[in-house]
Amino acid sequence: MIITLIALVAMTLASIALVRSVDTSTVIAGNLAFKQSATTSGDAGIEAAIAWMNANSGILEQDSPTNGYYATSQDNLDLTGNKTPDDTSDNLDWTSASAVKTLVKDAVGNEVAFVIHRMCNDVGPLNGATCATEQSAQAGSSQGSARQMQTYQPGSWGSVANRGYYRITARIAGPRNNTSYVQAIISR
């Protein structure tokens, strides 16, 4: 009889451990699903930022804070709040409409905000001395690469343009108090 009671207690403890393990696994799976959803929404934020840049290409030499655009890299700005956790004075205020561009909440309740930084030290036209740039052939001058492929000679582009680098950071605040960041570097 005592052996039966001991076996019954052992089985009860094992079943409690099994229920707790399944419950923990369900919570972890749910958190991962919300994190993945937030990352997907972040991609939409990056795409919205690129669309804004394409629509406003004429004003990219100056700051436009209400649109979340800055013509300088602002290297001292703490985008995530993790660079200097004890000092919040350098943090970006992701809730401020005058500092970031916030999109409408998506269907699952994720709120996406983005900020764009042109990788330059100063505002104004792109300058290879103060901006992170790359050289590329301008439209209509692709003969350099065609010549290079046909004759195995270095290409000679008659017209070369500087393309600037831009850092787009999107912050996603999810419905379960989860926060994700997505960042992309583009050139244009």
C-alpha positions, 0 to 999 in steps of 0.5 A, a space after each residue: 500500500 505504501 509503495 502504491 502511494 509513493 508511486 501515485 505521488 511520483 506520477 502526480 509530480 511528473 504530471 505537474 512537471 509535464 503540464 508546466 513544461 507544455 505551458 512554458 513551451 506555449 508561452 515561448 512559441 507565442 513570444 517567438 511568433 510575436 517577435 517574428 510578426 514584429 520583424 515582418 512589420 519592420 520590413 514594411 517600415 523600411 519599405 515605407 521609408 524608401 518610398 518616402 525617400 523616392 517621393 521626396 528626393 529633392 529635399 534630402 540635403 536638409 533635415 525633415 524631423 517630422 518625417 523622420 529624416 536627418 541629413 546627418 548620421 547623428 552618430 552620438 544618438 542612441 537609437 535603441 537605448 542600449 548603447 548607454 543604458 544609464 544615460 537616457 539623454 542621448 536616446 531617440 524618443 520613438 514616441 515623438 512625432 517631431 523626431 520620427 515617422 510613425 505608421 498606422 498600426 497594422 492588422 496585428 497591432 504592431 506600431 512601426 516608427 522609422 528614422 532615416 539618417 543620411 551618412 554625412 557629417 554635414 547637411 547640404 549636397 552629397 560630398 565624398 569628403 564628408 559623406 559615405 558615398 559610392 561611385 556609380 555610372 549615371 544613366 545612359 553611361 553603361 558602355 564602360 561595363 559592356 566594353 569591359 566584358 567584350 574586351 577584358 579592359 577596364 571600363 571607362 564611364 564618361 559620367 560618374 555620380 556619387 551615391 550616398 548611403 542612408 541608414 534606415 532604422 525601424 522600431 516596432 512596438 508590438 501588442 504584447 509589449 515586445 519591441 524589435 528593431 530592424 535596420 537597413 543601409 541603402 544607397 541612392 
